Amino acid sequence: MCSLCTRERPSEKIRHTLTYYDSDSSINAIRKFVAERDWSQFHTPGNLAKSISIEAAELLECFQWNDEPQDSNIEHIHEEIADVLIYCIMLSDKFGFDLDEIVLDKLAKNAQRYPAEFAYGNSNKAN
C-alpha cells in the first residue's frame, strides 16, 4: 500500500489522489530515521535546500523526453516525490515551521495574487 493513502501503490496506469496525510507521523518517522543514523549533523539548512533541488532534478529527469510518465517510470516517480517531500519536511522542521500553516499561508497569498475570477483558465504569471 502507498504510505500516504488507502489505495494500492501506483503502478501501470493507476492514478490516485492523496486522501489523507498525517504530517506529524511523517515528521516523527523522519526524525527517528535520522536519529538512528546520527545524520542530523549533516542536515544544515543549506545542505537540505541543496538536497531538495537535487531530488527535484531527479524527479524532473523522469519527464525529460515526455510530458507524461511512462508506465515503467511510475515507481521511480513515486520514490523521487518521496525524496523531495522528505527533504522539504526536514528543512521545515529545522526552522520549526508548521507544515499545514506554511501551506495554507502560501495558498492565501496566492489567492490574493491570482483571484479565481481573473486567473481561471489562465496561466499568465502575475506581476
Salt bridges, closest charged atoms under 4 A:
GLU36 OE2 - LYS32 NZ 3.11
GLU36 OE1 - ARG37 NH1 3.36
GLU75 OE2 - ARG9 NH1 3.73
GLU75 OE2 - HIS78 ND1 3.88
GLU80 OE2 - HIS76 NE2 3.00
ASP93 OD1 - ARG31 NH2 2.47
